[in-house]
Amino acid sequence: MRVAEGIALHVSKSGSKCRQTIPAWGGRRRANCGHSMVIPLIQNNYFCRELRRMQQPLGILVAGTSHVGKSTFATAVARSLGRELISTDDLARHPGRPWPTVRPQVAEYYSKLSDDTIHWFLKVHHENLWPQIEQIIETRRQLSKPFILEGAALRPEYMAGIEPGLVRPVLLYSDNEFLRVRLTEGSRLRDADQASAAVIRKFIERSLRENSELLETARESDIPCVDIAVPGALDTLMHKFSAASASTT
């Protein structure tokens, strides 16, 4: 293994200081000057790159409600960084967006349940998925395999409990009026028949509720939140991920 050296500052208990060249890992040791505390200041490029590599999160988690662009953004990041892409939507089925066609069982689900119950079932579904998500993360950790994980099941209250430094979570969101317009246009609500439109409106209501709750919880958990309605916000986020990855090479 290559050994890096650097300039270190030695601080004695009395507060006097001097500089010496020491192995870059520093730590507590006896310096030639007799001082006992060693604090690395400047290390060579090899050691700095290795340190940054170890400090980079193994996983990037992209959360958010329906239609905020999670899949599109996560796909772009995965391609840019050359990482494995995983979606929580592939782990289990749950009544999702009721278009372009409305399946009978989905129509019955949305039409017969209240908005509160629909949202509650969604959160229960996410809770049930979390052990699988934890296993996915743990498996990649054991393999030291960088990954991108995206999906609606990545709730802030669960992401906040992951080992610090292992993953970098981010929540995509927008104000509800912006999101309502996007959902209305994406579902072609104005062209839907009466029965289908009623089901679509239920889904939109669920998505808006989820958007508000995820944002509130993410802020309480100090998880970064990115407003997709801000021009260039996602490009800026992509640049940050790419720059962080480039600094490790």
N, C-alpha and C positions, 0 to 999 in steps of 0.2 A: 504494500500500500504506500502510495506517495505521501510523504510527510510535508506539510506546509509550515512555513515559518512566518512570523509577523512581528510587528512592533507592539510591545505591551507596556502598559503603565503599571508600575508597582507602587502601592500605597501602604505606608506603614501605619501602625496604630496611632502614631503621633501626628500623622497627616502629611509627612514629607513624601515627595514623589521623585521617581527617576524612571528612565526608559531602558529596556533591554530587548534584544531579539530572543524570542522563545518559540517553542513549538506552538502552532496556531491553536491547538485545543485549549491552551491556557489552563484555567482552573486554579485551585489553591496549591501552591508549592513554594519552596524556599528559593528565592532568587539570589544571584551572586552578591547583591548589595545587602543581603540580610533581611530584606522585607519579605513578608510572608503572604501577602495577598496579590494575586495576579489577575488583571482584567485585560483581555485582548482588545486592542484598538484597531489595528490594521492587519488584515490577513491577505495572503495572495489570492489570485483569481480562482485557482483550483479549489481551495477550501471554501471560498465564498459561494461558488457555484454549487458545491456539494451541500452547503448549509441551506441555501435557498431551495434546492431540490427537496430536501427533507422537510422544509417548512411549507411547501406547496400542498394544498389539499388534494387528497386522492380522488375525491368525487366532487362534482358540481351538481347541485340539486336545483331544478327549475320548477317552481310551484306557481299555482294560480288557478283561477276558475276557468270555465269553458270560454273559448274564443279570445283569450288574451295573447295567443301566439306562442304558447309553451313549446309545442312540438316543432314548429317552424324554427324558432330560435335555438332550441336544444340541438336540432339536426345540424344547423349551421355551425354551432360551436363544436359539436363532435367531429364534423368534417374538418374544420379549421385546425383543431388540436390533435386529430388522429386518435380520438378516444372512442371506447365502446359506448353505444347509445342504448339506454333501457327506458321503457315506458311503463308506468304503473298501470296504464289502461290494458296492458296485455296480461296482467296477473289474474284478473277475474272480471266477470261481466256484471254490469249494473245498468239500469235504464238510463241511457244518455240522450244525446240530442235527437229529437224526433223528426228528422228530415235527412235526406230528401223524401223518404217515404216513412209513414208511421206504421210500425208493426202493431198488430192487435193487442198484444200483451203490454206493449209500451203505452199505447193509447189508454188502456184500462188503468194502468198504474197511475198515470198523471191525472186522469179525469176523475178517479174515485177518491184520491187522497187529498187532504188539505195541504196548503203550502208549508205549514209547520211540519207536518208529518213527512212530506217529501224531503225536506231539508234534513230532518232528523235521520231518516233512513240513509241518506247520503253520508252523513258523518259516521254512522254505525258501520257502513261499508268500508270507509277509510280506516276506521279503527281495526276492523277485522283483517285488513290488508297489511297493517303495519308490521306484524311479525315477519311476513315474507320480505318486506322491504328491508328490515333490519338484517335478515339473512343474506340478502343480495349485497348489502354494504359490507357485511362481515366477510363474505366470501372474497370480494374484491380486495379487502384489506389484507387477508391472508396471502393472496396471490400478488399483492402490490400492483394491481392492475387498475390504472386510471380509468374513470368512467364518467358519463353524463347520465343523470337520472332525472326524468321529467314526468309530471303527471299531477292530476288533481288530488291524488291521495297523499301528496306531500304536505301535510298540514303543519303550520308553524309550530304548534304546541308539541308535535312529535319531533320535528327537525331540531328544535332547541335542545332536546335531550341527547343528541348524538355527541360522541366524544369530541371535544373542542380540537380544531385543527385537522380533523379527519376529512370533513367535507366543507364545502362553501355553499350555503343555501342562498337563494334569492327568490323573491316573490315578484311576479309580474302582475300588475293591476292597472285599473284606470278608474276614473270617476264613473258612477253608474249610468249617467246619461250618455256618455261616449260609448260605454259597453252596450247599452240598450240599442243604440243605433246600429252598432256592429252586428249584434245578434239578430235584430230585425231584418237587416239587409242580407245577412248570411243565410237565414232560414227562409227567405223570400216569403215572409209572413203575409204581405199584402196580396200575394197570389194564391195563398192557401184557401181551401174550402173552410167552411165554418167549423166543422169538427176538428180538422187538423190545426186550424188557427188557435183553437182553445187549448189544445195540447202544447203547441209551441209556446204560447204565452205562459203556461205553467213552467215550462223549462226555463224560459227567460227569467221568470221570477226567482226560481231556484238559483240560477247563476248569479243574479244580482245580490241576493242574500249572501251567497257564498263569498262573493267578491268583497263585500263589506266586512264580513266576519274574519276572513283570512287577513285582510289588511290590518284590522284592529289587533288581532292576535300577533301578527308578525312584528308590528311596532312595539308591542308589549314585550316581545321576546328578543328585541334588538336584531331582528333579521332584516337585511337590506331589502328595500322595496323599490321597484322601478316602474314609473308611470309610463305605460306604452303609448299614451296619447301625446307625450312630449316629443316633438320632432328630434330625431337623432338619438333618443335615449337608448334604444337597443343597440345601435351601432357603437355607442360609447361603451356600453357594457361588454360587447363583443371584443372591442379593442383592449379593455382591461384584462379580460381572460387571456387573450392572445399575447399581450405584453408580459403577463405573469408567467406564461408558459415559456416564452422566448428567453426570459431571464434565467431559466434553469438550464439552458443549453449552451 
